[in-house]
Amino acid sequence: MNMKQGLKKKKAWAETNLTKRDRKARHLRDFFGSFMSFEGASILDVGCGAGRLCLALQEGAGDKGRVVGADIKRQECFPEEMEFIQLSGPELPCSSGMFDIVISNHVIEHVGESGEQRVHLEEIVRALKPGGIAYVAFPSRWAIDEPHYHLPFLSWLPRPLATLWLKKTGRSSGYDCWPLSKGQFRHLASSSGGETEDVTGSMIEYVLAGKRENAVAGAIWKAWAGCPGWLRGLLSLASPSFCFVIRVPGDDADGAPATKAEM
């Protein structure tokens, strides 16, 4: 299955309630803001779909910033005022060193097998300026509930068995997603030329903190915040999704985003 087919599938799963999508997009943007600066940045959102995240990112980038969406097709509801790049595969039709920030949010599992996934990451790094940063999130291969078809342990199975199960349940003619483990992602990213950092634990903490007014979520958040770093790293392996940042070495004096530690 190629990237075009995979991203068409992603579009079918997309949330249609735009108000809800706007809220989710702003939450995601705010999480990004915990380790990168948006103001005045040039940003590429790969697999942008309806463009709700693009709008939220533009709010953060301000008038001097630039946000570009990229996908296999410009959806009718994609904002007219936003720039758009049409994709036909994992390659990005843009110049090298063009963006301060690149976002790939739950896209890599749709671009194809490991070869296409490696190209996806290499292209993201190529598109970044020196000192630039990318955010890549994807579902865990070891998630109990497979997030696209909602069958338990589906992504654990060898592909022929996963396909057979989908056919038997009438949900699909084949398993067309390639979720990754943390180790698989690190291996693919090792040839990208960027420096990889796992921020899954930070995402978990951010999500729990946002729900801490709920008694149960608040208790979990306090327990999580009190865990030593090594234990949080171990517990994050059970997360249904993983989040990484990839940084391109270089001087960020030309306007590439500073991390919070650098600001």
ZITASUL-V681950 format. One record per helix or strand of 2 or more residues. SS is the DSSP state (alpha for helix, beta for strand). FROM is the first residue (numbers start at 0). LEN is the number of residues. Records with the same first field share a line. If there is no record, write none. Layout:
SS->FROM-LEN + FROM-LEN
This chain:
alpha->2-11 + 17-15 + 51-10 + 107-3 + 113-14 + 153-3 + 158-11 + 181-8 + 199-11 + 214-11 + 228-10
beta->41-5 + 65-6 + 82-4 + 98-7 + 127-13 + 194-4 + 240-7
